[in-house]
């Protein structure tokens, strides 16, 4: 089955729910990216959203390393990707590696650093969706190679690599397995399987 980028986007969108932010329904993880450049102004908006995420003790432990297509940083991040990610993610116009300061002011462990980074990354992806872009978060990369290539200090924990840009045509992926993943509808567990009033007892909401 051959679908256009627009048809895939409509297929992947979550069903609308009254009162839920539209960007939440628009966000999904594409693998095919167009060659359209993401402007600095647009990138600033994405990171401005991430900047205002909540964090434990307002530490704001997140630090993002950003590589634009054609830059040395983009090449370094792309060079650490593993598995199938190596086939499609380097084509994204922006690659971002999220990190989080994992020690507190007293030198102890900040157990919530990656949780806070996840919150900031979530804001980032939702703002990207609001601006008509797509994102794909990946843990499939060589973490130590990324740390070395980008000079990331040991006190910073590594999160995901985020591919960011504008959605491309699914056929551009070239690989039948990747194309099939791109055009398959998404599913989510129903609320009564994830929201409880007591353990394993669905909340009456």
C-alpha angles and dihedrals in degrees: 000000000000118000131178123235090255092051091048092050091053090048093050098046115106116247109268117259121195113257096009116124109263092226089065090061093044096052117096136141111261123186099194115077129185122227091248110131120238108227122230089242091056092047090052090056091051093051092041087061091049090049092064098054117122119256137185108273088354088276092144091206096178123114121177125205108205127200123188119205109274094025127114090241092055090050092049094051092044090050092061096053118117138206119351090348088077090064101056113010098070087065092064112106092227130037118187129189114201119210134175133205101246098191128072130225091273093053095255127124120284098216092188099050096105091042089056092046088053090054092051091046090051091054088048094053093046092050089049090053090049088054093052097259134120131226136194122197118209136187090179099105138097102268097193092047089052092049091051097042094050099036095238113175119242093244090068118084116216122237128179133320109239121207110205133184144086122318117262133201113286092228089063089072088074095199116099094216092052092045091051091052090048095054099040116107118246126243134197133193114258119257093252089065095053108028116067138179088196126007109298091355111114114238115241099239 
